[in-house]
Amino acid sequence: MSDDKSRSQGQDRQRINVHQDYELRDWAKSLNTTPERLKEAVQAVGDRAEKVREYLSKDKPA
């Protein structure tokens, strides 16, 4: 679960929970995208941050 506040590091930081406003906002800022685009990416590839980064990078010119 991505908003497990008892975990301060590790797996919790590798997942994106788009159902938590603060996580959606922070991840969108971190990945330089919009919250809507981030939700689209998570729906397409799942909530693993690495996969979301890969998905979002495909849209950017090389």
Residue, then its C-alpha position, 0 to 999 in steps of 0.5 A: m500500500s503506497d500511503d503506509k505512513s509507518r514506512s519511511q523508505g523502501q517499497d513505499r517510495q517505489r509506488i505511486n498512489v494516485h488516490q492520495d492528493y498529496e502523492l498525486r501532486d508531489w509525483a506529478k511535480s517530481l516527474n514534470t507532468t500533470p496530475e491527469r497525465l500521471k493518472e493516465a500513465v499509472q492506469a496504463v502501466g501500473d503504480r511502479a514509479e520506474k514503469v511510470r517514468e518509462y511510460l512518460s519518457k516515451d512522449k518526450p522528444a529524444 
